[in-house]
Structure formats: C-alpha cells, structure tokens
Amino acid sequence: MENKNQTFLLECTEYQTELTENFIKRKKWETPNPKEVYSYIPGQILEIFVKKGQHVEAGSELLILEAMKMRNRIVAEISGKIKTIHVEIKQNIPKSHLMIEFE
C-alpha cells in the first residue's frame, strides 16, 4: 500500500497531509487525445453530420447530443479525416463514451 503521508510545498511553506484511500485509488489524470471525441454528459444522439473518411475543419459540426432536453452541438477541435464513428442516431450513450475518432 502506498504511503498515506504527503509533503508538499506551497508558496515557500512546507505542509504535511494525510491522503485518503479514495484519493490514493483514484483514476490518474491523462492528457486527452485530441483525435478522440468523448461525450461529456450522458444523452441521446439526434443527428450525425459527418461520415467515415470525410475531411473536416476545426469548428465543423460533428453531431448533436441531446442531454437534459438540451441540444448540444459537438464540434471538431482539430482538422482532420474521420477514422471511425462509434455512435448511431437515437443511440443513448453514457458519460465519457467515445463518439468519434480522427486519423
């Protein structure tokens, strides 16, 4: 088991704290892959505007995700070619579901 005691430095002052079990066992943060588009909230796919193999520019609409009676426009953060679409229209998806991959 990991050491629960942790020392950290904040504005030139050293502090000691005890870490909780939940903190120690938490999922470690990873740098997001810009070529993968995940859902940030559970919902239903209403529309898909792209096809596999299609080239899209950053800012282009990819799909509409309805969540809590709101239509959320999901747009491309990068320019590139669509590798895979992992969702279908009227599909209910959970939070953090991989929706689209870029090449």
Contacts in CASP RR format, 6 or more apart in sequence:
PFRMAT RR
TARGET T0000
AUTHOR 0000-0000-0000
METHOD contacts of the structure
MODEL  1
MENKNQTFLLECTEYQTELTENFIKRKKWETPNPKEVYSYIPGQILEIFV
KKGQHVEAGSELLILEAMKMRNRIVAEISGKIKTIHVEIKQNIPKSHLMI
EFE
2 19 0 8 1.000
2 24 0 8 1.000
4 18 0 8 1.000
4 19 0 8 1.000
4 24 0 8 1.000
5 16 0 8 1.000
5 17 0 8 1.000
5 18 0 8 1.000
5 19 0 8 1.000
6 16 0 8 1.000
6 17 0 8 1.000
6 18 0 8 1.000
6 19 0 8 1.000
7 14 0 8 1.000
7 15 0 8 1.000
7 16 0 8 1.000
8 14 0 8 1.000
8 15 0 8 1.000
8 17 0 8 1.000
9 15 0 8 1.000
34 77 0 8 1.000
34 78 0 8 1.000
34 102 0 8 1.000
35 78 0 8 1.000
35 83 0 8 1.000
35 101 0 8 1.000
35 102 0 8 1.000
35 103 0 8 1.000
36 98 0 8 1.000
36 100 0 8 1.000
36 101 0 8 1.000
36 102 0 8 1.000
37 62 0 8 1.000
37 74 0 8 1.000
37 76 0 8 1.000
37 77 0 8 1.000
37 98 0 8 1.000
37 99 0 8 1.000
37 100 0 8 1.000
37 101 0 8 1.000
37 102 0 8 1.000
38 96 0 8 1.000
38 97 0 8 1.000
38 98 0 8 1.000
38 99 0 8 1.000
39 65 0 8 1.000
39 93 0 8 1.000
39 94 0 8 1.000
39 95 0 8 1.000
39 96 0 8 1.000
39 97 0 8 1.000
39 99 0 8 1.000
40 95 0 8 1.000
40 96 0 8 1.000
41 65 0 8 1.000
41 67 0 8 1.000
41 68 0 8 1.000
41 72 0 8 1.000
41 95 0 8 1.000
42 67 0 8 1.000
42 92 0 8 1.000
42 93 0 8 1.000
42 94 0 8 1.000
42 95 0 8 1.000
43 65 0 8 1.000
43 66 0 8 1.000
43 67 0 8 1.000
43 92 0 8 1.000
43 93 0 8 1.000
44 65 0 8 1.000
44 66 0 8 1.000
44 67 0 8 1.000
44 90 0 8 1.000
44 91 0 8 1.000
44 92 0 8 1.000
44 93 0 8 1.000
45 63 0 8 1.000
45 64 0 8 1.000
45 65 0 8 1.000
45 66 0 8 1.000
45 87 0 8 1.000
45 88 0 8 1.000
45 89 0 8 1.000
45 90 0 8 1.000
45 91 0 8 1.000
45 93 0 8 1.000
45 99 0 8 1.000
46 63 0 8 1.000
46 64 0 8 1.000
46 65 0 8 1.000
46 66 0 8 1.000
46 71 0 8 1.000
46 89 0 8 1.000
46 90 0 8 1.000
47 63 0 8 1.000
47 64 0 8 1.000
47 89 0 8 1.000
48 62 0 8 1.000
48 63 0 8 1.000
48 85 0 8 1.000
48 87 0 8 1.000
48 88 0 8 1.000
48 89 0 8 1.000
49 60 0 8 1.000
49 61 0 8 1.000
49 62 0 8 1.000
49 63 0 8 1.000
50 56 0 8 1.000
50 60 0 8 1.000
50 62 0 8 1.000
50 63 0 8 1.000
50 82 0 8 1.000
50 85 0 8 1.000
50 100 0 8 1.000
51 82 0 8 1.000
51 85 0 8 1.000
52 82 0 8 1.000
52 83 0 8 1.000
52 84 0 8 1.000
52 85 0 8 1.000
53 81 0 8 1.000
53 82 0 8 1.000
53 83 0 8 1.000
53 103 0 8 1.000
54 81 0 8 1.000
54 82 0 8 1.000
55 79 0 8 1.000
55 80 0 8 1.000
55 81 0 8 1.000
55 82 0 8 1.000
56 62 0 8 1.000
56 76 0 8 1.000
56 79 0 8 1.000
56 80 0 8 1.000
56 81 0 8 1.000
56 82 0 8 1.000
57 76 0 8 1.000
57 79 0 8 1.000
57 80 0 8 1.000
58 76 0 8 1.000
58 77 0 8 1.000
58 78 0 8 1.000
58 79 0 8 1.000
59 75 0 8 1.000
59 76 0 8 1.000
59 77 0 8 1.000
60 75 0 8 1.000
60 76 0 8 1.000
61 73 0 8 1.000
61 74 0 8 1.000
61 75 0 8 1.000
62 74 0 8 1.000
62 75 0 8 1.000
62 76 0 8 1.000
62 99 0 8 1.000
62 100 0 8 1.000
63 74 0 8 1.000
63 87 0 8 1.000
63 99 0 8 1.000
63 100 0 8 1.000
64 71 0 8 1.000
64 72 0 8 1.000
64 73 0 8 1.000
64 74 0 8 1.000
65 71 0 8 1.000
65 72 0 8 1.000
65 74 0 8 1.000
65 93 0 8 1.000
65 99 0 8 1.000
66 72 0 8 1.000
74 99 0 8 1.000
76 102 0 8 1.000
78 102 0 8 1.000
80 102 0 8 1.000
80 103 0 8 1.000
81 102 0 8 1.000
81 103 0 8 1.000
82 100 0 8 1.000
82 101 0 8 1.000
82 102 0 8 1.000
82 103 0 8 1.000
83 101 0 8 1.000
83 102 0 8 1.000
83 103 0 8 1.000
84 100 0 8 1.000
84 101 0 8 1.000
85 99 0 8 1.000
85 100 0 8 1.000
86 97 0 8 1.000
86 98 0 8 1.000
86 99 0 8 1.000
86 100 0 8 1.000
86 101 0 8 1.000
87 93 0 8 1.000
87 97 0 8 1.000
87 99 0 8 1.000
87 100 0 8 1.000
93 99 0 8 1.000
END
